Amino acid sequence: MNGEGIVSTSTQWRGAVGRSTAPVETYLFSTIAVIAIVAFAVGGGAPPLAAQAVVLAVLVAVFGLPHGALDPLIARRIGLWRGSVSFAIFNLGYLVAVAAVVVLWMLAPGPSLVLFLAVSAVHFGADWNADRAVWLRVFAGVALLSLPSLSHRDEVAGLYETLAPGAGFAIAAAQFWIAPLALVGMLIGAVLAARRGRPWESVELTLAAVLALVAPPLVFFAIYFCALHSVRHLREGFAAESRGRLTVGITVLYTVVPILAAVGVLFAVSRGASLDARLLQIVFIGLAGLTVPHMILVGLDARHSTRTRSVLV
């Protein structure tokens, strides 16, 4: 790494740890979350499931996928590819990982759903208390995914049955009993974040907990995933890259291709199923496939950043 790169990495790290003001996604998520909480708390009925599924699919495609589209840039940053041949090999490996997850889901939907929820809990929980104990982040992620079962148990079970027939009710029941303990851990994380000088994380955690309890599960997931999680990763991803045009080009390309693939799959599989069922399967099984290689790269990037900081120190 040259001197300019070391300075850039060091500056980014100090900025991330020493931030004294809330990032843009805090304001975006907080505004939308408060509006949704008030709307549903005063008796606003849930939209039809088909409408929720369509809106979720559109929002995930437009606002959710782009943050994962930065994965090739993460891979380049940590040295997984440098030229056209290694780039092709990286893409092939990525596609194999996605396909393996999807095939596994087709063969064993129940265990795959449980594994997806566990992996997602670890991944989502990392949005807060990044420099604190792992258990804090895990509790936050588990609470995010379990709290909807506490107040919308039947609805969550129905969604899970669409994704994993025969296992959905048992998984929702397990989350129902896990949720109170996870909520305690999530609130502890909110308190510790405030004491560590990041009060905006406390606001995000608190609003996410209330939103998960009040809003319909799909509405909650759409708001959290698209307005907070994805925006945060996009902002951090663009901040870590110096080549603006390349970053934008790869983000667009790796967003459009999965969308076209999902549309093709939507018309090719699940014949006879309702539109909302097909959309839910495409969105969540597709996210499961993309989450595994994405998490691997994020983990490798974190280790790479840790090694870089140790060299600087």
C-alpha positions as CSV (number, residue, x, y, z in Angstrom):
1,M,0.0,0.0,0.0
2,N,1.4,3.4,-0.9
3,G,1.6,6.4,1.4
4,E,-1.6,8.0,0.0
5,G,-3.5,4.8,0.5
6,I,-2.4,4.5,4.1
7,V,-3.4,8.0,4.9
8,S,-6.8,7.5,3.2
9,T,-7.5,4.3,5.1
10,S,-6.3,5.9,8.4
11,T,-8.5,8.9,7.8
12,Q,-11.6,6.8,7.0
13,W,-11.1,4.7,10.1
14,R,-10.7,7.7,12.4
15,G,-13.7,9.3,10.8
16,A,-15.9,6.2,11.3
17,V,-14.8,5.8,15.0
18,G,-14.7,9.5,15.9
19,R,-17.9,10.6,14.2
20,S,-19.6,13.2,16.4
21,T,-22.8,13.7,14.3
22,A,-25.4,11.4,13.1
23,P,-25.0,10.0,9.6
24,V,-27.6,10.7,6.9
25,E,-29.3,7.3,7.2
26,T,-30.2,8.0,10.8
27,Y,-32.3,10.9,9.8
28,L,-33.9,9.0,6.8
29,F,-34.7,5.9,8.8
30,S,-35.9,7.9,11.9
31,T,-38.3,10.1,9.8
32,I,-39.8,7.2,8.0
33,A,-40.0,5.0,11.1
34,V,-41.7,7.6,13.2
35,I,-44.3,8.2,10.4
36,A,-45.0,4.5,10.1
37,I,-45.1,3.9,13.9
38,V,-47.7,6.7,14.3
39,A,-49.7,5.5,11.4
40,F,-50.0,1.9,12.6
41,A,-50.3,2.8,16.3
42,V,-53.4,4.9,15.7
43,G,-55.1,2.0,14.1
44,G,-54.0,2.1,10.5
45,G,-54.8,-1.2,8.9
46,A,-52.1,-3.3,7.1
47,P,-52.1,-3.0,3.3
48,P,-53.1,-6.2,1.4
49,L,-50.3,-8.8,1.4
50,A,-50.0,-8.7,-2.4
51,A,-49.5,-5.0,-2.3
52,Q,-46.9,-5.3,0.5
53,A,-45.0,-8.0,-1.5
54,V,-45.0,-5.8,-4.7
55,V,-43.8,-2.7,-2.8
56,L,-41.1,-4.8,-0.9
57,A,-39.8,-6.3,-4.1
58,V,-39.5,-2.9,-5.8
59,L,-37.9,-1.2,-2.8
60,V,-35.4,-4.1,-2.3
61,A,-34.5,-3.9,-6.0
62,V,-34.0,-0.2,-6.1
63,F,-32.6,0.6,-2.6
64,G,-31.5,-2.8,-1.2
65,L,-29.5,-4.5,-4.0
66,P,-27.1,-1.6,-4.7
67,H,-25.3,-2.0,-1.4
68,G,-24.5,-5.6,-2.2
69,A,-23.5,-4.5,-5.7
70,L,-20.4,-3.0,-4.1
71,D,-19.1,-6.5,-3.4
72,P,-16.7,-6.6,-6.4
73,L,-15.1,-3.4,-5.2
74,I,-14.7,-4.9,-1.7
75,A,-13.1,-7.9,-3.3
76,R,-10.7,-5.7,-5.3
77,R,-9.8,-3.7,-2.2
78,I,-8.8,-6.8,-0.3
79,G,-6.9,-8.2,-3.2
80,L,-9.2,-11.0,-4.5
81,W,-8.8,-9.8,-8.0
82,R,-6.6,-7.4,-10.0
83,G,-7.1,-8.2,-13.7
84,S,-9.7,-9.5,-16.1
85,V,-8.9,-13.2,-15.4
86,S,-9.0,-13.0,-11.6
87,F,-12.2,-10.8,-11.9
88,A,-13.9,-13.5,-14.0
89,I,-12.8,-16.1,-11.4
90,F,-14.2,-14.0,-8.6
91,N,-17.6,-13.6,-10.4
92,L,-17.7,-17.3,-11.0
93,G,-17.1,-18.1,-7.4
94,Y,-19.7,-15.6,-6.3
95,L,-22.3,-17.1,-8.6
96,V,-21.5,-20.6,-7.4
97,A,-22.0,-19.5,-3.8
98,V,-25.4,-17.9,-4.7
99,A,-26.5,-21.0,-6.6
100,A,-25.4,-23.3,-3.8
101,V,-27.6,-21.5,-1.3
102,V,-30.6,-21.5,-3.6
103,V,-30.3,-25.2,-4.4
104,L,-29.9,-26.0,-0.7
105,W,-33.0,-24.0,0.0
106,M,-34.9,-26.0,-2.6
107,L,-33.7,-29.3,-1.0
108,A,-34.1,-28.3,2.6
109,P,-36.3,-25.2,3.0
110,G,-36.8,-25.4,6.8
111,P,-33.1,-25.6,7.8
112,S,-32.2,-23.1,5.1
113,L,-34.7,-20.6,6.5
114,V,-33.3,-21.1,10.1
115,L,-29.7,-20.7,8.8
116,F,-30.7,-17.6,6.8
117,L,-32.3,-16.0,9.8
118,A,-29.2,-16.7,11.9
119,V,-26.8,-15.4,9.3
120,S,-28.9,-12.3,8.8
121,A,-29.1,-11.6,12.5
122,V,-25.3,-11.5,12.7
123,H,-25.1,-9.4,9.6
124,F,-27.8,-6.9,10.5
125,G,-26.6,-6.6,14.1
126,A,-23.3,-5.3,12.9
127,D,-25.0,-2.0,12.0
128,W,-24.5,-1.0,15.7
129,N,-21.8,-1.1,18.3
130,A,-19.2,-2.1,15.8
131,D,-16.4,-1.8,18.3
132,R,-18.2,-3.5,21.2
133,A,-18.6,-7.2,22.1
134,V,-20.0,-9.6,19.5
135,W,-22.9,-10.6,21.7
136,L,-24.3,-7.1,21.6
137,R,-24.4,-7.1,17.8
138,V,-25.9,-10.6,17.8
139,F,-28.6,-9.7,20.3
140,A,-29.5,-6.7,18.2
141,G,-29.8,-8.8,15.0
142,V,-31.8,-11.5,16.7
143,A,-34.2,-9.0,18.2
144,L,-34.7,-7.3,14.8
145,L,-35.8,-10.6,13.2
146,S,-37.7,-12.0,16.2
147,L,-39.7,-9.0,17.5
148,P,-42.2,-9.1,14.6
149,S,-43.2,-12.6,15.9
150,L,-44.0,-11.2,19.3
151,S,-46.8,-9.0,18.0
152,H,-47.6,-10.5,14.6
153,R,-47.0,-14.2,15.2
154,D,-49.6,-15.6,12.8
155,E,-48.6,-13.2,10.1
156,V,-44.9,-14.1,10.4
157,A,-45.7,-17.8,10.5
158,G,-47.7,-17.4,7.3
159,L,-44.8,-15.7,5.6
160,Y,-42.4,-18.4,6.8
161,E,-44.7,-21.1,5.5
162,T,-44.5,-19.5,2.1
163,L,-40.7,-19.7,2.2
164,A,-40.4,-23.1,4.0
165,P,-43.6,-25.1,3.9
166,G,-44.1,-27.2,7.0
167,A,-41.6,-25.3,9.2
168,G,-42.9,-21.8,9.3
169,F,-45.1,-22.1,12.3
170,A,-42.4,-23.8,14.4
171,I,-39.8,-21.1,13.5
172,A,-42.2,-18.3,14.3
173,A,-43.1,-19.9,17.6
174,A,-39.4,-20.2,18.5
175,Q,-38.8,-16.5,17.7
176,F,-41.9,-15.6,19.8
177,W,-40.1,-17.1,22.9
178,I,-36.7,-15.7,22.0
179,A,-37.9,-12.2,21.3
180,P,-38.1,-10.8,24.9
181,L,-34.6,-11.9,25.8
182,A,-33.3,-10.5,22.6
183,L,-35.1,-7.2,23.2
184,V,-33.3,-6.8,26.5
185,G,-30.0,-7.3,24.8
186,M,-30.9,-4.9,22.1
187,L,-31.9,-2.2,24.7
188,I,-28.6,-2.8,26.5
189,G,-26.8,-2.2,23.3
190,A,-28.8,1.1,22.8
191,V,-27.7,2.3,26.3
192,L,-24.0,1.3,25.7
193,A,-24.0,3.0,22.3
194,A,-25.2,6.3,23.9
195,R,-22.6,6.0,26.6
196,R,-19.9,5.5,24.0
197,G,-20.8,8.8,22.3
198,R,-23.0,7.5,19.5
199,P,-26.5,8.5,20.6
200,W,-27.9,8.1,17.1
201,E,-27.3,4.4,17.3
202,S,-29.5,4.4,20.4
203,V,-32.2,6.2,18.5
204,E,-32.0,3.8,15.6
205,L,-32.1,0.7,17.9
206,T,-35.1,2.0,19.9
207,L,-37.1,3.0,16.8
208,A,-36.3,-0.3,15.1
209,A,-37.6,-2.2,18.1
210,V,-40.8,-0.1,18.3
211,L,-41.3,-0.4,14.5
212,A,-40.8,-4.1,14.6
213,L,-43.6,-4.4,17.2
214,V,-46.1,-2.0,15.6
215,A,-45.8,-2.3,11.9
216,P,-46.6,-5.3,9.7
217,P,-43.5,-7.6,9.3
218,L,-43.0,-6.8,5.6
219,V,-43.4,-3.1,6.2
220,F,-40.9,-3.2,9.1
221,F,-38.4,-5.1,7.0
222,A,-38.7,-2.8,4.0
223,I,-38.1,0.3,6.1
224,Y,-35.2,-1.1,8.1
225,F,-33.5,-2.8,5.2
226,C,-33.9,-0.1,2.6
227,A,-33.8,3.1,4.6
228,L,-31.1,2.2,7.2
229,H,-29.1,-0.9,6.5
230,S,-28.6,-0.5,2.7
231,V,-28.1,3.3,2.9
232,R,-25.5,2.8,5.6
233,H,-23.5,0.3,3.6
234,L,-23.8,2.3,0.4
235,R,-22.5,5.4,2.1
236,E,-19.6,3.6,3.7
237,G,-18.8,1.8,0.5
238,F,-18.7,4.9,-1.6
239,A,-16.6,6.6,1.1
240,A,-14.0,3.8,0.9
241,E,-13.6,4.1,-2.9
242,S,-11.8,6.8,-4.7
243,R,-12.9,6.0,-8.3
244,G,-16.3,7.6,-8.5
245,R,-17.2,6.5,-12.1
246,L,-16.1,2.9,-11.6
247,T,-18.0,2.7,-8.3
248,V,-21.2,4.0,-9.9
249,G,-20.8,1.8,-13.0
250,I,-20.2,-1.4,-11.0
251,T,-23.1,-0.6,-8.6
252,V,-25.5,-0.1,-11.5
253,L,-24.4,-3.2,-13.4
254,Y,-24.5,-5.5,-10.3
255,T,-27.9,-4.2,-9.4
256,V,-29.5,-4.5,-12.8
257,V,-28.3,-8.0,-13.5
258,P,-29.8,-9.6,-10.4
259,I,-33.1,-7.8,-11.1
260,L,-33.3,-9.1,-14.6
261,A,-32.4,-12.6,-13.3
262,A,-35.1,-12.4,-10.6
263,V,-37.7,-11.3,-13.2
264,G,-36.8,-14.3,-15.4
265,V,-37.0,-16.7,-12.5
266,L,-40.4,-15.2,-11.4
267,F,-41.9,-16.2,-14.7
268,A,-40.1,-19.5,-15.0
269,V,-40.8,-21.0,-11.6
270,S,-43.5,-21.3,-9.0
271,R,-46.2,-21.7,-11.6
272,G,-49.7,-21.9,-10.0
273,A,-48.6,-19.9,-6.9
274,S,-50.0,-16.5,-6.2
275,L,-48.1,-13.4,-7.2
276,D,-47.4,-12.4,-3.6
277,A,-46.0,-15.9,-2.8
278,R,-43.8,-15.9,-5.9
279,L,-42.5,-12.4,-5.1
280,L,-41.8,-13.3,-1.4
281,Q,-39.9,-16.4,-2.5
282,I,-37.9,-14.5,-5.1
283,V,-37.0,-11.7,-2.7
284,F,-36.1,-13.7,0.4
285,I,-34.5,-16.8,-1.2
286,G,-32.7,-14.4,-3.5
287,L,-31.5,-12.3,-0.6
288,A,-30.4,-15.5,1.2
289,G,-28.3,-16.5,-1.9
290,L,-26.7,-13.0,-2.1
291,T,-26.2,-12.6,1.7
292,V,-23.8,-15.6,2.1
293,P,-21.0,-14.3,-0.3
294,H,-21.7,-10.7,0.8
295,M,-21.1,-11.6,4.4
296,I,-17.9,-13.5,3.6
297,L,-16.6,-10.5,1.8
298,V,-17.6,-8.1,4.5
299,G,-15.9,-10.3,7.1
300,L,-12.7,-10.5,5.0
301,D,-12.8,-6.7,4.5
302,A,-13.1,-6.2,8.3
303,R,-10.1,-8.5,8.9
304,H,-8.2,-6.6,6.2
305,S,-9.0,-3.3,7.8
306,T,-7.9,-4.6,11.2
307,R,-4.6,-5.7,9.8
308,T,-4.1,-2.3,8.1
309,R,-4.8,-0.4,11.4
310,S,-2.4,-2.6,13.3
311,V,0.3,-1.8,10.7
312,L,-0.5,1.9,11.1
313,V,-0.3,1.7,14.9
